[in-house]
């Protein structure tokens, strides 16, 4: 085993601790680090998606697509209806431009790449989460430019065609890299290299956190009230979406059960959809927008990582309580 392999294995075995420490540590990095890494945000996102896709068994995924209608409904709600609803709420409360932009971009984004891992950790439906994540990531080049155009056209000057191209290149290259690597390594070697891949993924995630979080401590010191406001918005957008979709989904499930037609709708599946609704890959969409707007929403992007990292703890308490009562 080579030195790099040993290093990545060691990092992978300590991934949870390293990632937990990366948030506060990176916040105290100078803002110059973030400014230096910002131009490479797209490559960091490509790396994250690629590593996640390398470990995917596509034949297994296809096997889980037993009900494409349910997946289609989930994607319409998640990738189209939800962003429009978030835009309406932001306008209703007259949120400032950067916050409004950040919230809409968050709602346009596909589920977090690590959402399937979160699902397994929370005892939810990991296969459903993976299918939604994969399909959402695949269609975001089509949905995001359209949604951004009709919601933020008066606040954010951008070329929808250029945004489509950047998203297509980012997502497409990630999938292509994953396919090539899977072909070269083979399934068995990939299975044996789980710890190494965890290590590589951890290093890339730390780079992403450094890009988003570096200089946050300086902003907190200069304007703590605004940062507290942004943190509350980040928590509300993440955990609020998880809670609302959980309640709404369980209510719909109960209505169907009353008519003996909801037997196939599992509580785990409803809660899985709620979990991905709140945990979105904002970095993917942020990485392809003009850098001037990226710098405007960077504080929200940084603070949005906090509820994501707390989902296993806080979300776990809620989901375990609901599943015990189902």
C-alpha positions in Angstrom: 0.0 0.0 0.0 1.5 3.3 -1.1 2.0 6.3 1.2 -0.9 8.2 -0.4 -3.2 5.3 0.1 -2.2 4.9 3.7 -2.7 8.7 4.2 -6.2 8.7 2.6 -7.2 5.6 4.6 -6.1 7.2 7.8 -8.1 10.4 6.9 -11.1 8.3 5.9 -11.2 6.4 9.2 -11.3 9.8 11.0 -13.6 11.5 8.6 -16.4 12.4 11.0 -14.0 14.0 13.5 -12.1 15.9 10.8 -15.3 17.3 9.2 -16.7 18.3 12.6 -13.5 20.2 13.4 -13.3 21.7 9.9 -16.2 24.1 10.4 -14.9 26.1 13.4 -11.2 25.8 12.3 -11.9 27.0 8.8 -13.9 29.9 10.1 -10.8 31.3 11.6 -8.8 31.1 8.4 -8.0 34.5 6.9 -10.4 35.6 4.1 -7.4 35.6 1.7 -7.8 31.8 1.7 -11.4 32.0 0.6 -10.5 34.5 -2.1 -7.7 32.3 -3.4 -9.9 29.2 -3.5 -13.1 30.8 -5.0 -12.0 30.6 -8.6 -11.6 26.8 -8.1 -15.0 26.2 -6.5 -16.3 24.5 -9.7 -13.5 22.0 -9.6 -14.0 21.3 -5.9 -17.7 20.6 -6.6 -16.8 18.4 -9.6 -14.5 16.4 -7.3 -17.2 16.0 -4.6 -19.8 14.7 -7.1 -17.3 12.5 -8.9 -16.2 10.7 -5.7 -19.8 10.2 -4.6 -20.7 8.8 -8.1 -17.7 6.4 -8.2 -19.1 4.3 -5.5 -22.5 4.0 -7.1 -23.7 0.7 -8.6 -25.9 2.0 -11.5 -27.5 -1.4 -12.0 -28.6 -1.4 -8.4 -30.0 2.1 -8.8 -32.0 1.1 -11.8 -33.4 -1.8 -9.9 -34.8 0.5 -7.3 -36.7 2.6 -9.8 -39.8 0.5 -9.4 -42.1 3.5 -9.3 -40.9 6.2 -11.7 -44.2 8.2 -11.1 -43.3 8.7 -7.5 -39.8 9.8 -8.4 -41.2 12.2 -11.0 -43.6 13.8 -8.5 -40.8 14.1 -6.0 -38.6 15.9 -8.5 -41.4 18.3 -9.6 -42.1 19.3 -6.0 -38.4 19.5 -5.0 -36.9 21.1 -8.1 -39.8 23.3 -9.3 -42.6 23.9 -6.8 -40.3 24.3 -3.8 -38.0 27.0 -5.3 -41.1 29.0 -6.4 -42.6 28.7 -2.9 -39.3 29.9 -1.4 -39.2 32.9 -3.8 -42.7 33.8 -2.8 -41.9 33.6 0.9 -38.7 35.7 0.5 -40.7 38.4 -1.4 -43.5 38.3 1.2 -41.0 39.1 4.0 -39.1 41.6 1.8 -35.8 39.8 2.5 -32.6 41.7 1.3 -31.3 40.9 -2.1 -28.3 38.6 -1.2 -30.5 36.6 1.2 -33.3 36.3 -1.3 -30.8 35.2 -4.0 -29.1 32.7 -1.7 -32.5 31.1 -0.6 -33.7 30.7 -4.2 -30.3 29.2 -5.3 -30.5 26.8 -2.3 -34.0 25.7 -3.3 -33.0 25.3 -7.0 -30.1 23.0 -6.0 -30.3 19.2 -6.0 -30.1 17.2 -2.8 -26.8 17.1 -1.0 -24.4 14.6 -2.5 -23.9 13.0 0.9 -27.7 12.8 1.5 -27.8 9.0 1.0 -25.2 8.6 3.7 -27.3 10.8 6.0 -30.4 8.7 5.2 -28.6 5.4 6.2 -27.4 7.1 9.4 -30.9 8.3 10.2 -32.5 4.9 9.5 -34.4 6.3 6.5 -34.9 5.1 2.9 -31.3 5.3 1.5 -32.2 4.0 -1.9 -35.0 6.5 -2.4 -32.8 9.3 -1.3 -30.0 8.2 -3.7 -32.4 8.1 -6.6 -33.8 11.5 -5.9 -30.2 12.9 -5.4 -29.0 11.3 -8.7 -32.0 12.4 -10.7 -32.1 15.9 -9.2 -28.4 16.4 -10.0 -28.9 15.2 -13.5 -31.8 17.6 -14.3 -30.5 20.7 -12.5 -28.9 22.1 -15.7 -32.5 22.2 -17.1 -34.4 23.4 -14.1 -32.1 25.9 -12.3 -31.6 28.4 -15.2 -35.4 28.6 -15.8 -36.3 29.0 -12.1 -33.5 31.6 -11.5 -34.7 33.5 -14.6 -38.3 33.8 -13.6 -37.6 34.5 -9.9 -34.3 36.5 -9.8 -34.3 38.1 -13.2 -34.7 41.5 -11.7 -32.0 41.0 -9.0 -29.3 39.0 -10.7 -28.0 39.7 -14.2 -26.9 36.5 -15.8 -27.1 34.6 -19.1 -29.4 31.6 -18.7 -27.8 29.8 -21.6 -24.3 30.3 -20.1 -25.6 29.1 -16.7 -27.1 26.0 -18.4 -23.8 25.3 -20.1 -21.8 25.6 -16.9 -24.1 23.4 -15.0 -24.2 20.8 -17.8 -20.4 20.8 -17.9 -20.1 20.6 -14.1 -22.6 17.7 -13.8 -21.6 16.0 -17.0 -17.9 16.0 -16.3 -18.5 14.7 -12.8 -20.6 11.8 -14.1 -18.0 11.1 -16.9 -15.1 11.1 -14.4 -17.0 8.7 -12.2 -17.8 6.3 -15.1 -14.1 6.3 -16.3 -12.7 5.7 -12.8 -15.3 2.9 -12.2 -14.3 1.3 -15.5 -10.5 1.5 -14.7 -10.7 0.3 -11.1 -13.5 -2.2 -11.3 -16.3 -2.9 -8.8 -14.3 -5.1 -6.5 -11.4 -2.7 -6.1 -13.8 0.2 -5.5 -15.5 -1.8 -2.7 -12.1 -2.6 -1.1 -11.1 1.1 -1.4 -14.0 2.5 0.7 -11.7 4.1 3.4 -9.4 5.6 0.8 -12.4 7.1 -1.1 -13.8 8.4 2.3 -10.4 10.1 2.8 -10.3 11.7 -0.6 -13.9 12.9 -0.2 -13.0 14.3 3.3 -10.1 16.3 1.9 -12.3 17.8 -0.9 -15.0 18.6 1.6 -12.5 20.4 3.8 -11.4 22.4 0.8 -15.0 23.3 0.2 -15.6 24.3 3.8 -12.4 26.4 3.7 -13.6 28.2 0.6 -17.0 29.0 2.2 -16.0 29.5 5.8 -12.6 31.3 5.6 -13.0 34.8 6.9 -16.3 34.1 8.6 -14.9 35.0 12.0 -13.9 38.4 10.7 -17.4 39.0 9.4 -18.9 37.8 12.7 -16.7 40.3 14.6 -17.6 43.2 12.3 -21.3 42.5 12.1 -22.5 39.9 14.6 -26.1 40.8 14.3 -26.2 40.2 10.6 -24.4 36.9 10.9 -26.8 35.8 13.6 -29.7 36.7 11.3 -28.1 34.7 8.4 -27.6 31.7 10.7 -31.2 31.8 11.8 -32.3 31.9 8.1 -30.0 29.0 7.4 -31.5 27.0 10.2 -35.1 28.0 9.2 -34.5 27.0 5.5 -33.0 23.7 6.3 -34.8 22.4 9.4 -38.0 24.3 8.5 -38.2 22.5 5.2 -37.5 19.1 6.9 -40.2 19.7 9.5 -42.9 21.1 7.1 -42.4 18.3 4.5 -42.4 15.7 7.2 -45.7 17.0 8.6 -47.3 17.5 5.2 -46.1 14.1 4.0 -47.3 12.2 7.0 -50.7 14.0 6.8 -51.1 12.9 3.1 -50.0 9.4 4.1 -52.7 9.3 6.8 -55.4 10.5 4.3 -54.4 7.7 1.9 -54.5 5.2 4.6 -58.0 6.1 5.5 -59.0 5.1 2.0 -56.9 2.0 2.1 -54.7 3.2 -0.7 -51.6 4.4 1.3 -50.2 1.0 2.4 -47.3 1.4 0.0 -46.4 4.8 1.3 -43.9 4.1 4.1 -43.2 6.6 6.9 -39.4 6.2 6.2 -40.0 7.3 2.6 -42.0 10.4 3.6 -39.3 11.4 6.1 -36.5 10.7 3.5 -38.1 13.1 1.1 -38.3 15.7 3.9 -34.7 15.2 4.8 -33.5 15.9 1.2 -35.8 18.9 0.9 -33.8 20.6 3.6 -30.3 19.5 2.8 -29.4 20.9 -0.7 -26.2 21.1 -2.6 -26.1 24.9 -2.7 -22.4 24.8 -3.6 -23.2 23.2 -7.0 -25.4 26.1 -8.1 -23.2 28.7 -6.4 -20.1 27.5 -8.1 -21.4 28.4 -11.6 -23.0 31.8 -11.0 -21.0 35.0 -11.7 -18.3 35.4 -9.0 -19.7 38.8 -7.9 -22.9 37.2 -6.8 -21.0 34.3 -5.3 -19.1 36.7 -3.1 -22.5 38.2 -2.0 -24.0 34.9 -0.9 -20.8 33.4 0.5 -21.7 34.2 4.2 -25.0 32.3 3.8 -23.2 29.5 2.0 -20.8 29.2 4.9 -23.5 29.3 7.6 -25.8 26.9 5.7 -23.2 24.2 6.4 -24.0 24.4 10.1 -27.5 22.9 10.0 -26.3 20.3 7.4 -23.6 19.1 9.8 -26.2 19.1 12.7 -28.8 17.1 10.8 -27.5 13.7 12.0 -27.9 15.0 15.6 -31.0 17.2 15.6 -32.7 15.5 12.7 -32.0 12.2 14.2 -33.9 13.0 17.4 -36.9 14.2 15.4 -37.0 11.3 12.9 -36.5 8.6 15.6 -39.4 10.1 17.6 -41.7 10.1 14.5 -40.7 6.5 13.5 -41.3 5.2 17.0 -44.8 6.7 16.9 -45.7 5.5 13.3 
